[in-house]
Amino acid sequence: MPESAPKQAARGVVTDNLVSLQSFILEEEARYPGATGEFSWIISAISLAAKIIAYKVRHVRLQNVLGEQGEENIQGESQLRMDVIANEVIMRVLGGRSSIAVLGSEEDQEPTILRRGHEGGKYCVLFDPLDGSSNLDTAVGVGTIFTILRNDPTIHDAVGTVCQPGTQQVAAGYVLYGSSTVLVITTGRGVHMFELDAAIGSFMLVKRDIRMPARNKVYSVNEAYTPGFPAGYRRYLEWAHENGYSSRYIGSMVADMHRTLVNGGVFLYPPTKKHPTGKLRLLYEANPMSFLVEQAGGTSTTGTVRTMDVKPRELHERTPLVLGSKDEVAAVLAHFRSPADAMA
């Protein structure tokens, strides 16, 4: 008798037929006759870096790597020791992959050119090595965000090469270092979740084809900044208070977005008077999360346009962000009576 397809419980939880991340990526590549395996090597490298960082995060006190490094990153923010360690791990692990042309980190001023197109460099990888690292000393979940783009060999400037709109992403994902270590990824064919089994050292598929609920009366935003929000956001929050919405805000984007992706709701990071163009990085944070959310059936916008349609003008460009369940994002936008209502 032929083997049956994997049985699945509600909401896409896989209940049998164990599948590792590496096996899953190879299955995906098999759909494309011309695939060379180079892409799977990049995902394998990202998963290896995630395992190393996961170990470091779980032992920050034992290894005495809490606290500040004593330097600032390109954004003028104090670098923590684990920021530097996570950045170095990813750079060293991905640096050996022969198909990567450019590596770009949120922590670095410029992308690193590893090799040119004629030398085999087909892809660019951008990453935020440790989002939410300031929460490490209180044991809050933190994460790594990554995105993969194709390298354009006709562009010799590294910044110009990686400043692509989000619609050009080949793959994107994040790793959440929390009560368990979870890797969530999309290659443009749905969103899939893997959990690290430390006993065997492998990420195993636990949810296939995640779909966001169209609605859930939950919003995630730092309401302490409400007086500085544009009028449309303030009107939305007043409406949400009056209509029985719950507030859930961790202060670590990966953790907040993971909850929103799985349970539904909306994540907000509006512009403020202090940060009129927003605070999240378009290339390193907003685009990868937007790709995931859209692939799961949700919506992402800057408040005025679709996030992934924005053509980046600079490497560390910032943007406002509203993303999550389709109906909940629509509820936010319904309170913007004019484009000015979305601007600080």
Contacts in CASP RR format, 6 or more apart in sequence:
PFRMAT RR
TARGET T0000
AUTHOR 0000-0000-0000
METHOD contacts of the structure
MODEL  1
MPESAPKQAARGVVTDNLVSLQSFILEEEARYPGATGEFSWIISAISLAA
KIIAYKVRHVRLQNVLGEQGEENIQGESQLRMDVIANEVIMRVLGGRSSI
AVLGSEEDQEPTILRRGHEGGKYCVLFDPLDGSSNLDTAVGVGTIFTILR
NDPTIHDAVGTVCQPGTQQVAAGYVLYGSSTVLVITTGRGVHMFELDAAI
GSFMLVKRDIRMPARNKVYSVNEAYTPGFPAGYRRYLEWAHENGYSSRYI
GSMVADMHRTLVNGGVFLYPPTKKHPTGKLRLLYEANPMSFLVEQAGGTS
TTGTVRTMDVKPRELHERTPLVLGSKDEVAAVLAHFRSPADAMA
6 14 0 8 1.000
6 15 0 8 1.000
6 16 0 8 1.000
6 17 0 8 1.000
6 208 0 8 1.000
7 15 0 8 1.000
7 16 0 8 1.000
8 14 0 8 1.000
8 15 0 8 1.000
8 208 0 8 1.000
9 15 0 8 1.000
11 207 0 8 1.000
11 210 0 8 1.000
11 211 0 8 1.000
12 207 0 8 1.000
12 208 0 8 1.000
12 209 0 8 1.000
12 210 0 8 1.000
13 206 0 8 1.000
13 207 0 8 1.000
14 205 0 8 1.000
14 206 0 8 1.000
14 207 0 8 1.000
14 208 0 8 1.000
18 204 0 8 1.000
18 205 0 8 1.000
19 27 0 8 1.000
19 204 0 8 1.000
19 205 0 8 1.000
20 202 0 8 1.000
20 203 0 8 1.000
20 204 0 8 1.000
20 205 0 8 1.000
21 43 0 8 1.000
21 44 0 8 1.000
21 47 0 8 1.000
21 183 0 8 1.000
21 185 0 8 1.000
21 194 0 8 1.000
21 202 0 8 1.000
21 203 0 8 1.000
21 204 0 8 1.000
21 205 0 8 1.000
22 40 0 8 1.000
22 43 0 8 1.000
22 44 0 8 1.000
22 47 0 8 1.000
22 202 0 8 1.000
24 192 0 8 1.000
24 194 0 8 1.000
24 205 0 8 1.000
25 39 0 8 1.000
25 40 0 8 1.000
25 43 0 8 1.000
25 44 0 8 1.000
25 187 0 8 1.000
26 37 0 8 1.000
26 40 0 8 1.000
28 187 0 8 1.000
28 189 0 8 1.000
29 35 0 8 1.000
29 37 0 8 1.000
29 39 0 8 1.000
29 40 0 8 1.000
38 97 0 8 1.000
38 98 0 8 1.000
38 99 0 8 1.000
38 122 0 8 1.000
38 123 0 8 1.000
39 99 0 8 1.000
39 123 0 8 1.000
39 148 0 8 1.000
39 170 0 8 1.000
39 171 0 8 1.000
41 97 0 8 1.000
41 99 0 8 1.000
42 94 0 8 1.000
42 97 0 8 1.000
42 99 0 8 1.000
42 100 0 8 1.000
42 123 0 8 1.000
42 125 0 8 1.000
42 148 0 8 1.000
43 171 0 8 1.000
43 185 0 8 1.000
45 93 0 8 1.000
45 94 0 8 1.000
45 95 0 8 1.000
45 96 0 8 1.000
45 97 0 8 1.000
46 90 0 8 1.000
46 93 0 8 1.000
46 94 0 8 1.000
46 125 0 8 1.000
46 146 0 8 1.000
46 175 0 8 1.000
47 183 0 8 1.000
47 203 0 8 1.000
48 93 0 8 1.000
49 89 0 8 1.000
49 90 0 8 1.000
49 93 0 8 1.000
49 94 0 8 1.000
49 144 0 8 1.000
50 144 0 8 1.000
50 175 0 8 1.000
50 181 0 8 1.000
50 183 0 8 1.000
50 196 0 8 1.000
50 203 0 8 1.000
51 181 0 8 1.000
51 196 0 8 1.000
51 201 0 8 1.000
52 89 0 8 1.000
52 93 0 8 1.000
53 85 0 8 1.000
53 86 0 8 1.000
53 89 0 8 1.000
53 90 0 8 1.000
53 129 0 8 1.000
53 130 0 8 1.000
53 144 0 8 1.000
53 175 0 8 1.000
53 177 0 8 1.000
54 175 0 8 1.000
54 177 0 8 1.000
54 181 0 8 1.000
54 196 0 8 1.000
56 63 0 8 1.000
56 65 0 8 1.000
56 82 0 8 1.000
56 85 0 8 1.000
56 86 0 8 1.000
56 89 0 8 1.000
57 82 0 8 1.000
57 130 0 8 1.000
57 136 0 8 1.000
57 142 0 8 1.000
57 177 0 8 1.000
58 177 0 8 1.000
60 66 0 8 1.000
60 82 0 8 1.000
60 136 0 8 1.000
60 137 0 8 1.000
65 81 0 8 1.000
65 82 0 8 1.000
65 85 0 8 1.000
66 80 0 8 1.000
66 81 0 8 1.000
66 82 0 8 1.000
66 136 0 8 1.000
66 137 0 8 1.000
67 80 0 8 1.000
67 81 0 8 1.000
67 137 0 8 1.000
68 78 0 8 1.000
68 79 0 8 1.000
68 80 0 8 1.000
68 81 0 8 1.000
69 78 0 8 1.000
69 79 0 8 1.000
69 80 0 8 1.000
69 81 0 8 1.000
69 83 0 8 1.000
69 84 0 8 1.000
70 78 0 8 1.000
70 79 0 8 1.000
71 78 0 8 1.000
71 79 0 8 1.000
72 78 0 8 1.000
72 79 0 8 1.000
73 79 0 8 1.000
73 83 0 8 1.000
73 106 0 8 1.000
73 107 0 8 1.000
73 108 0 8 1.000
74 106 0 8 1.000
74 107 0 8 1.000
74 108 0 8 1.000
74 109 0 8 1.000
74 316 0 8 1.000
75 106 0 8 1.000
75 316 0 8 1.000
79 107 0 8 1.000
80 130 0 8 1.000
80 133 0 8 1.000
80 134 0 8 1.000
80 136 0 8 1.000
82 130 0 8 1.000
82 133 0 8 1.000
82 136 0 8 1.000
83 107 0 8 1.000
83 129 0 8 1.000
83 130 0 8 1.000
83 133 0 8 1.000
84 107 0 8 1.000
86 129 0 8 1.000
86 130 0 8 1.000
86 133 0 8 1.000
86 144 0 8 1.000
87 105 0 8 1.000
87 107 0 8 1.000
87 108 0 8 1.000
87 129 0 8 1.000
87 130 0 8 1.000
89 129 0 8 1.000
90 103 0 8 1.000
90 105 0 8 1.000
90 127 0 8 1.000
90 129 0 8 1.000
90 144 0 8 1.000
91 103 0 8 1.000
91 105 0 8 1.000
91 112 0 8 1.000
94 100 0 8 1.000
94 103 0 8 1.000
94 125 0 8 1.000
95 103 0 8 1.000
95 114 0 8 1.000
96 114 0 8 1.000
98 115 0 8 1.000
98 120 0 8 1.000
98 121 0 8 1.000
99 120 0 8 1.000
99 121 0 8 1.000
99 122 0 8 1.000
99 123 0 8 1.000
100 114 0 8 1.000
100 115 0 8 1.000
100 121 0 8 1.000
100 122 0 8 1.000
100 123 0 8 1.000
100 124 0 8 1.000
100 125 0 8 1.000
101 113 0 8 1.000
101 114 0 8 1.000
101 115 0 8 1.000
101 116 0 8 1.000
101 117 0 8 1.000
101 120 0 8 1.000
101 121 0 8 1.000
101 122 0 8 1.000
101 123 0 8 1.000
101 124 0 8 1.000
101 151 0 8 1.000
101 153 0 8 1.000
101 161 0 8 1.000
102 111 0 8 1.000
102 112 0 8 1.000
102 113 0 8 1.000
102 114 0 8 1.000
102 124 0 8 1.000
102 125 0 8 1.000
102 151 0 8 1.000
102 158 0 8 1.000
102 161 0 8 1.000
102 162 0 8 1.000
103 111 0 8 1.000
103 112 0 8 1.000
103 114 0 8 1.000
103 124 0 8 1.000
103 125 0 8 1.000
103 126 0 8 1.000
103 127 0 8 1.000
104 111 0 8 1.000
104 112 0 8 1.000
104 124 0 8 1.000
104 125 0 8 1.000
104 126 0 8 1.000
104 127 0 8 1.000
104 162 0 8 1.000
105 126 0 8 1.000
105 127 0 8 1.000
105 128 0 8 1.000
105 129 0 8 1.000
106 126 0 8 1.000
106 127 0 8 1.000
106 128 0 8 1.000
106 129 0 8 1.000
106 281 0 8 1.000
106 284 0 8 1.000
106 285 0 8 1.000
106 316 0 8 1.000
107 129 0 8 1.000
110 158 0 8 1.000
110 159 0 8 1.000
110 315 0 8 1.000
111 124 0 8 1.000
111 126 0 8 1.000
111 158 0 8 1.000
111 159 0 8 1.000
111 161 0 8 1.000
111 162 0 8 1.000
111 315 0 8 1.000
112 158 0 8 1.000
113 158 0 8 1.000
114 121 0 8 1.000
115 121 0 8 1.000
116 153 0 8 1.000
116 156 0 8 1.000
117 151 0 8 1.000
117 153 0 8 1.000
118 153 0 8 1.000
121 151 0 8 1.000
121 153 0 8 1.000
122 150 0 8 1.000
122 151 0 8 1.000
123 148 0 8 1.000
123 149 0 8 1.000
123 150 0 8 1.000
123 151 0 8 1.000
123 170 0 8 1.000
124 148 0 8 1.000
124 149 0 8 1.000
124 150 0 8 1.000
124 151 0 8 1.000
124 161 0 8 1.000
124 162 0 8 1.000
125 146 0 8 1.000
125 147 0 8 1.000
125 148 0 8 1.000
125 149 0 8 1.000
126 146 0 8 1.000
126 147 0 8 1.000
126 149 0 8 1.000
126 162 0 8 1.000
126 283 0 8 1.000
126 284 0 8 1.000
127 144 0 8 1.000
127 145 0 8 1.000
127 146 0 8 1.000
127 147 0 8 1.000
127 284 0 8 1.000
128 144 0 8 1.000
128 145 0 8 1.000
128 146 0 8 1.000
128 281 0 8 1.000
128 284 0 8 1.000
128 285 0 8 1.000
129 144 0 8 1.000
130 142 0 8 1.000
130 143 0 8 1.000
130 144 0 8 1.000
131 142 0 8 1.000
131 143 0 8 1.000
131 144 0 8 1.000
131 145 0 8 1.000
131 174 0 8 1.000
131 252 0 8 1.000
131 253 0 8 1.000
131 254 0 8 1.000
131 285 0 8 1.000
132 140 0 8 1.000
132 141 0 8 1.000
132 142 0 8 1.000
132 143 0 8 1.000
132 251 0 8 1.000
132 252 0 8 1.000
132 253 0 8 1.000
132 254 0 8 1.000
133 142 0 8 1.000
135 141 0 8 1.000
135 142 0 8 1.000
135 250 0 8 1.000
135 251 0 8 1.000
135 252 0 8 1.000
136 142 0 8 1.000
140 250 0 8 1.000
140 251 0 8 1.000
140 252 0 8 1.000
140 255 0 8 1.000
141 176 0 8 1.000
141 177 0 8 1.000
141 178 0 8 1.000
141 250 0 8 1.000
141 252 0 8 1.000
141 254 0 8 1.000
141 255 0 8 1.000
142 176 0 8 1.000
142 177 0 8 1.000
142 178 0 8 1.000
142 252 0 8 1.000
142 254 0 8 1.000
142 255 0 8 1.000
143 174 0 8 1.000
143 175 0 8 1.000
143 176 0 8 1.000
143 177 0 8 1.000
143 252 0 8 1.000
143 254 0 8 1.000
143 255 0 8 1.000
144 174 0 8 1.000
144 175 0 8 1.000
144 177 0 8 1.000
144 254 0 8 1.000
145 173 0 8 1.000
145 174 0 8 1.000
145 253 0 8 1.000
145 254 0 8 1.000
145 284 0 8 1.000
145 285 0 8 1.000
145 288 0 8 1.000
145 289 0 8 1.000
146 172 0 8 1.000
146 173 0 8 1.000
146 174 0 8 1.000
146 288 0 8 1.000
147 166 0 8 1.000
147 169 0 8 1.000
147 171 0 8 1.000
147 172 0 8 1.000
147 173 0 8 1.000
147 283 0 8 1.000
147 284 0 8 1.000
147 287 0 8 1.000
147 288 0 8 1.000
147 291 0 8 1.000
148 169 0 8 1.000
148 170 0 8 1.000
148 171 0 8 1.000
148 172 0 8 1.000
149 162 0 8 1.000
149 164 0 8 1.000
149 168 0 8 1.000
149 169 0 8 1.000
149 170 0 8 1.000
150 168 0 8 1.000
150 170 0 8 1.000
151 161 0 8 1.000
152 161 0 8 1.000
155 161 0 8 1.000
159 314 0 8 1.000
159 315 0 8 1.000
162 283 0 8 1.000
162 315 0 8 1.000
163 283 0 8 1.000
163 311 0 8 1.000
163 312 0 8 1.000
163 313 0 8 1.000
163 314 0 8 1.000
163 315 0 8 1.000
164 312 0 8 1.000
165 287 0 8 1.000
165 308 0 8 1.000
165 309 0 8 1.000
165 310 0 8 1.000
165 311 0 8 1.000
165 312 0 8 1.000
166 287 0 8 1.000
166 290 0 8 1.000
166 291 0 8 1.000
166 307 0 8 1.000
166 308 0 8 1.000
166 309 0 8 1.000
166 310 0 8 1.000
167 308 0 8 1.000
167 309 0 8 1.000
169 287 0 8 1.000
169 288 0 8 1.000
169 291 0 8 1.000
169 308 0 8 1.000
170 187 0 8 1.000
171 185 0 8 1.000
171 186 0 8 1.000
171 187 0 8 1.000
171 188 0 8 1.000
172 185 0 8 1.000
172 186 0 8 1.000
172 287 0 8 1.000
172 288 0 8 1.000
172 289 0 8 1.000
172 291 0 8 1.000
172 292 0 8 1.000
173 183 0 8 1.000
173 184 0 8 1.000
173 185 0 8 1.000
173 186 0 8 1.000
173 288 0 8 1.000
173 291 0 8 1.000
173 292 0 8 1.000
174 183 0 8 1.000
174 184 0 8 1.000
174 254 0 8 1.000
174 257 0 8 1.000
174 258 0 8 1.000
174 288 0 8 1.000
174 289 0 8 1.000
174 292 0 8 1.000
175 181 0 8 1.000
175 182 0 8 1.000
175 183 0 8 1.000
175 184 0 8 1.000
175 254 0 8 1.000
176 182 0 8 1.000
176 183 0 8 1.000
176 184 0 8 1.000
176 254 0 8 1.000
176 255 0 8 1.000
176 258 0 8 1.000
178 255 0 8 1.000
180 195 0 8 1.000
180 196 0 8 1.000
181 195 0 8 1.000
181 196 0 8 1.000
181 198 0 8 1.000
182 193 0 8 1.000
182 194 0 8 1.000
182 195 0 8 1.000
182 196 0 8 1.000
182 206 0 8 1.000
182 258 0 8 1.000
183 193 0 8 1.000
183 194 0 8 1.000
183 195 0 8 1.000
183 196 0 8 1.000
183 203 0 8 1.000
184 191 0 8 1.000
184 192 0 8 1.000
184 193 0 8 1.000
184 194 0 8 1.000
184 210 0 8 1.000
184 258 0 8 1.000
184 261 0 8 1.000
184 292 0 8 1.000
185 191 0 8 1.000
185 192 0 8 1.000
185 194 0 8 1.000
186 192 0 8 1.000
186 291 0 8 1.000
186 292 0 8 1.000
186 295 0 8 1.000
186 296 0 8 1.000
188 291 0 8 1.000
188 295 0 8 1.000
189 295 0 8 1.000
190 209 0 8 1.000
190 210 0 8 1.000
190 295 0 8 1.000
190 296 0 8 1.000
191 209 0 8 1.000
191 210 0 8 1.000
191 261 0 8 1.000
191 292 0 8 1.000
191 295 0 8 1.000
191 296 0 8 1.000
192 205 0 8 1.000
192 207 0 8 1.000
192 208 0 8 1.000
192 209 0 8 1.000
192 210 0 8 1.000
193 205 0 8 1.000
193 206 0 8 1.000
193 207 0 8 1.000
193 210 0 8 1.000
194 203 0 8 1.000
194 204 0 8 1.000
194 205 0 8 1.000
194 206 0 8 1.000
195 203 0 8 1.000
195 204 0 8 1.000
195 206 0 8 1.000
196 202 0 8 1.000
196 203 0 8 1.000
196 204 0 8 1.000
197 203 0 8 1.000
197 204 0 8 1.000
210 261 0 8 1.000
210 262 0 8 1.000
210 296 0 8 1.000
211 296 0 8 1.000
211 297 0 8 1.000
212 260 0 8 1.000
212 261 0 8 1.000
212 264 0 8 1.000
212 265 0 8 1.000
212 293 0 8 1.000
212 296 0 8 1.000
212 297 0 8 1.000
212 298 0 8 1.000
212 324 0 8 1.000
212 325 0 8 1.000
212 326 0 8 1.000
213 263 0 8 1.000
213 264 0 8 1.000
213 265 0 8 1.000
213 325 0 8 1.000
214 325 0 8 1.000
214 326 0 8 1.000
214 327 0 8 1.000
215 264 0 8 1.000
215 265 0 8 1.000
215 325 0 8 1.000
215 326 0 8 1.000
215 327 0 8 1.000
215 328 0 8 1.000
216 263 0 8 1.000
216 264 0 8 1.000
216 265 0 8 1.000
216 325 0 8 1.000
216 328 0 8 1.000
217 240 0 8 1.000
217 243 0 8 1.000
217 244 0 8 1.000
217 245 0 8 1.000
217 246 0 8 1.000
217 265 0 8 1.000
217 328 0 8 1.000
218 245 0 8 1.000
218 246 0 8 1.000
218 247 0 8 1.000
218 248 0 8 1.000
218 260 0 8 1.000
218 263 0 8 1.000
218 264 0 8 1.000
218 265 0 8 1.000
218 266 0 8 1.000
218 328 0 8 1.000
219 237 0 8 1.000
219 240 0 8 1.000
219 245 0 8 1.000
219 246 0 8 1.000
219 247 0 8 1.000
219 248 0 8 1.000
219 265 0 8 1.000
219 266 0 8 1.000
219 267 0 8 1.000
219 268 0 8 1.000
219 328 0 8 1.000
220 247 0 8 1.000
220 248 0 8 1.000
220 249 0 8 1.000
220 250 0 8 1.000
220 256 0 8 1.000
220 259 0 8 1.000
220 260 0 8 1.000
220 265 0 8 1.000
220 266 0 8 1.000
220 267 0 8 1.000
220 268 0 8 1.000
221 237 0 8 1.000
221 247 0 8 1.000
221 249 0 8 1.000
221 267 0 8 1.000
221 268 0 8 1.000
221 269 0 8 1.000
221 270 0 8 1.000
222 249 0 8 1.000
222 251 0 8 1.000
223 237 0 8 1.000
223 247 0 8 1.000
223 249 0 8 1.000
225 270 0 8 1.000
225 272 0 8 1.000
226 233 0 8 1.000
226 234 0 8 1.000
226 237 0 8 1.000
228 272 0 8 1.000
228 273 0 8 1.000
228 274 0 8 1.000
228 344 0 8 1.000
229 237 0 8 1.000
229 270 0 8 1.000
229 271 0 8 1.000
229 272 0 8 1.000
229 344 0 8 1.000
230 270 0 8 1.000
230 271 0 8 1.000
230 340 0 8 1.000
230 341 0 8 1.000
230 342 0 8 1.000
230 343 0 8 1.000
230 344 0 8 1.000
231 340 0 8 1.000
231 341 0 8 1.000
232 335 0 8 1.000
232 336 0 8 1.000
232 337 0 8 1.000
232 341 0 8 1.000
232 342 0 8 1.000
233 268 0 8 1.000
233 270 0 8 1.000
233 332 0 8 1.000
233 335 0 8 1.000
233 342 0 8 1.000
235 335 0 8 1.000
235 341 0 8 1.000
236 331 0 8 1.000
236 332 0 8 1.000
236 334 0 8 1.000
236 335 0 8 1.000
239 331 0 8 1.000
239 335 0 8 1.000
240 331 0 8 1.000
248 256 0 8 1.000
248 259 0 8 1.000
249 256 0 8 1.000
250 256 0 8 1.000
250 259 0 8 1.000
253 267 0 8 1.000
253 280 0 8 1.000
253 285 0 8 1.000
253 289 0 8 1.000
256 267 0 8 1.000
257 267 0 8 1.000
257 289 0 8 1.000
257 292 0 8 1.000
257 293 0 8 1.000
257 323 0 8 1.000
260 266 0 8 1.000
260 267 0 8 1.000
260 323 0 8 1.000
260 324 0 8 1.000
260 325 0 8 1.000
261 292 0 8 1.000
261 293 0 8 1.000
261 296 0 8 1.000
261 324 0 8 1.000
264 324 0 8 1.000
264 325 0 8 1.000
264 328 0 8 1.000
265 324 0 8 1.000
265 325 0 8 1.000
265 328 0 8 1.000
266 322 0 8 1.000
266 323 0 8 1.000
266 324 0 8 1.000
266 325 0 8 1.000
266 328 0 8 1.000
266 329 0 8 1.000
266 331 0 8 1.000
266 332 0 8 1.000
267 321 0 8 1.000
267 322 0 8 1.000
267 323 0 8 1.000
267 324 0 8 1.000
268 321 0 8 1.000
268 322 0 8 1.000
268 332 0 8 1.000
269 278 0 8 1.000
269 279 0 8 1.000
269 280 0 8 1.000
269 320 0 8 1.000
269 321 0 8 1.000
269 322 0 8 1.000
270 278 0 8 1.000
270 320 0 8 1.000
270 322 0 8 1.000
270 342 0 8 1.000
270 344 0 8 1.000
271 277 0 8 1.000
271 278 0 8 1.000
271 320 0 8 1.000
271 342 0 8 1.000
271 343 0 8 1.000
271 344 0 8 1.000
272 278 0 8 1.000
272 279 0 8 1.000
272 344 0 8 1.000
273 344 0 8 1.000
275 318 0 8 1.000
275 344 0 8 1.000
276 343 0 8 1.000
276 344 0 8 1.000
277 317 0 8 1.000
277 318 0 8 1.000
277 319 0 8 1.000
277 320 0 8 1.000
278 318 0 8 1.000
278 319 0 8 1.000
278 320 0 8 1.000
278 321 0 8 1.000
278 344 0 8 1.000
279 318 0 8 1.000
280 286 0 8 1.000
280 318 0 8 1.000
280 319 0 8 1.000
280 320 0 8 1.000
280 321 0 8 1.000
281 316 0 8 1.000
281 317 0 8 1.000
281 318 0 8 1.000
281 319 0 8 1.000
282 307 0 8 1.000
282 310 0 8 1.000
282 312 0 8 1.000
282 317 0 8 1.000
282 318 0 8 1.000
282 319 0 8 1.000
283 312 0 8 1.000
283 315 0 8 1.000
283 316 0 8 1.000
283 317 0 8 1.000
284 316 0 8 1.000
286 300 0 8 1.000
286 302 0 8 1.000
286 307 0 8 1.000
286 319 0 8 1.000
286 321 0 8 1.000
287 307 0 8 1.000
287 308 0 8 1.000
289 300 0 8 1.000
289 321 0 8 1.000
289 323 0 8 1.000
290 300 0 8 1.000
290 307 0 8 1.000
290 308 0 8 1.000
290 321 0 8 1.000
290 323 0 8 1.000
291 308 0 8 1.000
293 299 0 8 1.000
293 300 0 8 1.000
293 323 0 8 1.000
293 324 0 8 1.000
294 300 0 8 1.000
294 308 0 8 1.000
297 326 0 8 1.000
298 323 0 8 1.000
298 324 0 8 1.000
298 325 0 8 1.000
298 326 0 8 1.000
298 329 0 8 1.000
299 323 0 8 1.000
299 324 0 8 1.000
299 325 0 8 1.000
299 326 0 8 1.000
299 329 0 8 1.000
299 330 0 8 1.000
300 306 0 8 1.000
300 307 0 8 1.000
300 308 0 8 1.000
300 321 0 8 1.000
300 322 0 8 1.000
300 323 0 8 1.000
300 324 0 8 1.000
300 329 0 8 1.000
301 307 0 8 1.000
301 321 0 8 1.000
301 322 0 8 1.000
301 323 0 8 1.000
301 329 0 8 1.000
301 333 0 8 1.000
302 310 0 8 1.000
302 319 0 8 1.000
302 320 0 8 1.000
302 321 0 8 1.000
302 322 0 8 1.000
302 342 0 8 1.000
303 320 0 8 1.000
303 322 0 8 1.000
303 332 0 8 1.000
303 333 0 8 1.000
303 336 0 8 1.000
303 342 0 8 1.000
304 339 0 8 1.000
304 342 0 8 1.000
304 343 0 8 1.000
307 319 0 8 1.000
307 321 0 8 1.000
307 323 0 8 1.000
310 319 0 8 1.000
320 342 0 8 1.000
322 329 0 8 1.000
322 332 0 8 1.000
322 333 0 8 1.000
323 329 0 8 1.000
335 341 0 8 1.000
336 342 0 8 1.000
END
